[in-house]
Amino acid sequence: MATHNVGTQTMHYLDIGEGPVVVLGHSYLWDSQMWAPQLESLSQSFRCIVPDFWAHGQSDNAPTTTRTLADYASDVLSLLDALNIEQFSLVGLSSGGMWATEVVIKAPSRVQSLVLLDSFVGLEPEVVHTKYFNMMEQADNAKALTPEFIDFFAELQFSQAESEEKQLQLANFKHVLANVDADKAAGIAQAGRMVFGRRDTFEMAEMFALPTLIMVGAQDKVRPVLESQLMHDGITGSEYFIIPNAGHISNLEQPWLVTEKLRDFLSRQLLAN
């Protein structure tokens, strides 16, 4: 992985392939490796930049100057500036879509297209917000990601359909979280507050004048289909697709289908000429 410094903190990122640039954002508690099934295909036609969010993967905890997803959008833009990348598309799953929306707000002329996967750019519903923030407080108090924290989030990741591959992915998900140290646990809790305490960017997203694809797993428990339907209704000209037999991490449950949808959309936007 390559690195980029923001102040004293180091961001790790993947830089794979050649062609028009696509920046991919992963979900909370995952990392850039989440996109492995898609990168194998997309990197044949596109240059894929995939940062590990602060406190995730190999990235350090967030700099003191990064308190919100809008701040993180500035961090990503500083990375793209350092790479001399002016034009790019954004693909974000869950929190990756939330900060991608903040990038569009900050630099609309630089973004060629946007994909929001299992995401929502409005406020977190109050009851859910309280539940998530209680989990962040628990992590802070324990100086670790507790079994309750890990089980709570693990339950939300996939649909109810059973498969051996999904069980392996969940086991690895839990193993990684169970082995973070106290400093990283604090960073993950801080990142969670950024995500679940985000501002409402829905009205700004409705003003976007760029090609947008919205996709959601039919059985997503974290970001229900209704939220994606609301975004599709609000963002003029957006495309919309419900991914069958998939939960929140739809790109891992239906990797072939999600990859094909991404390739089709990005090719139409970036390779047509």
N, C-alpha and C positions, 0 to 999 in steps of 0.2 A: 504494500500500500504506500501511497505517497502522502506527504504531510504539508500542512499549511498552518502557520502560526497566526493567532489572533491575540495580540498582547503577549502574555506569558504562556498561554494555553495552546496546545497542539491539536489540530483537527486532522484526522486520518480520512483518506478518501481513495476510492478506486477511480482509475482513468483508463478505460478499456475501449478499443476500437478506433475507427476513423470515420469522418463524415460529419454531417450536421450534428450539433451537440444536443444531447438529451441529459438533463439533470434529474436523477431519481432520488426521492426521499422515502425512507423506510418508516415503519410504524414504531410507536413507543414500545420499548423493551426488546426490540429486535435490533438489527444492524444492517450494514450494506450487503452482507451475505444473503439476506432475505431475497434479494433480487437475482440470485444465481441462475434460476431457470430462464429468466427473461434475458439476462445479459448474454448468455450463450448465443442467442439468436439476434438480438438487437445490435450487438457490437459488430456484426458483420456488415451493417449498413450505417451505423451511427457511432459517434464518439460518446460514450456513456460516462458521465461523472456522477459518482455515488458517494456522498459523504456519510460518515458515521456521525449521527447527532451527538452533541455534547453528552458525555458520561455513558455513551453506548459504544459497543464494539471496542475499537482501540483509541477512540478520542478521549482527551482529558475531560474533566468536569468543565462546565461553562465558565468563561471569563466573568469577572465581577460586573463587566459592562453589559453582559447579555442576560437580561431579566425577562424578556418576552419573546414570543415567536417573531415579532417584527424586528427585534434586535438580532435574532438568529438569521433572519432573511438578509440583514446587512452583512453578517459573517459569511454567508454563502456567496453573496455578491462580491465580497473582498477576495474570496477564493477564485471566482471566475475572472475577476480583474487581474489577479496575479497570473492566471493562465492565458491572459489576453483573449478571452472569449467574450465577444460582444453580443452575439445572437444565440439563443438557445430555447429549447422547449423544456417543460417541466412535467414530470410524472410523479405524483405523490400518493402514497397509500396511508390513510388515517392521518396521523400527525404530520406525515410528509406532505399531504395535500394542504394541510392548514398553513404550514410555513411557506409552501409554494405559492399560495394565494397572497401571502404577505410580500413575496418577491415580486409578483405581478403588480401589486399596488405601488411598490417602491420604484420599479423599473419597467413600466408597461411597454415602452418602445423596444425593449430588448427581448421580450418573450414572444416566441413565434406560435406556440400552442401550449395547451394545458390539459393534463389528464388528472382527474380527481377520482381516486379509487377508495371505496369504503371510507369516505371522509365526510366532514361537515364543517362549514365555515361560519355557522352561527354560534351562539353561546351554548355552552354545555347546560343541559336541563338541570335545574337547581338540585333536585333529589340526587341525581347521579354525581353532580359536582361535589356535593357534601360527602358522598360515599368515597369518591376518589381522593379527596383531600384528607379524609380520615386515614386512608391507606398510606398516604405520603407522610403523615404525622407518625404513624406506627413505625414506618421505616426509619424515620429520624430518631425516634425514641429507642428503638432496638439497635440502632447503628448497623442494621443489616436488613436484607429483604427476607422477612419472616416467611415460614411455611404458609401462613394465612394469606399474606400478600401474594406470594407466588401462585397459590391455588386459585385465588380470586381472579387473577389476570389470565391464568392458563385456561380457565373455564370459558373465557370470552373469545378465545382466538379462532376457533374452528366451528364448523357445523357439527351436528350430532352424528353424522355418518361416520362409521368406523372403517379404518383402514390401517394396515401395518405401517405404511409410510407416515401417516398422520401421527400415530403413536410414537414413532421414532422422533419426529419433529417436536412433539410436545415434551418428550423426555429430555431432549437436548435443550429446549427452551427453559425448562425448570432447572436443569443442571447448571446452565450458565448463570441464571439468576441466583441460585443457591450459593454460588461460589464467589460472588462479588465481595470485596472488602468494605470496611466501614466508610472509607472516603468515597468510593464509587457508589455505595448505597445512598449516601447523602446527595451525590450528584444526580442520581436517577430520580430521587424524590424531588429535587429542585427542577429537573426537566419535566417531571409530571405536573408540577404546578404551572409551568409555562404552557403546557398542552391543555390541561383541563381548566385552567383559569384564563384561557385566551380571550381576546376581545372579539366582539361580533363584527365580522367583515362581510356579512351577507349582502348588505345594500351596496357596498363597493364592488363585490363580485358581480352583482347584477348589471353593473356598468361596463364590465369587461367586453371589449370588442375584439376578441381573438378566438380562434377555433378551440372549442372545449369539448372534451369527452368525459362523461360522468359514468362510472361503473360501480356496481355494488353487489356483494354476495347476497343471494336470495335469502340466506339464513343468518345474515350478520346480526349479532346480538348487541354489538357496541354502537354501530351506526346503522340503524334500521333503514330499510328500503325507503320509507316515507321521507327521510331526510334528503336522500339523493334525488327523489322525485321533486321535492321542494326546490332544490338547487337547479335542477333541469328546467323547471317551470320558470325560475327567475332569471336564468342566464340565457339570453336570446340566442337562438341558433345552436345551442349545445346539443350534442349527441348523447344518447342515454342507452345503457345496456344493463340488464339484470343478469348476473352470472349464476347459472343454476347449480344447485348442489354445492354451495360454497358459503362459508361464514366470513369472519372479519378478514383473515389473511387469505383472501381469495386467490392471490397470485401463486400461493403454494398448494391450495386445494385443487385449483383448476389451472395448472401452469400452462398447458398447451393452449387452452382457450384464451386466457388472458394475454399470452404472448402474441397470438394471432390477432387479437383485437388491437393491441398496441402497435404491432407492425403495420397493420392496415391503416390505422389513423395517422401515425407518424409519417408513413410513406406518402400518404395523400397530402399532408401538410408540408413536408420538408423535401421530398424527392420528386415531386410532380414536374418541376422545371428541369 
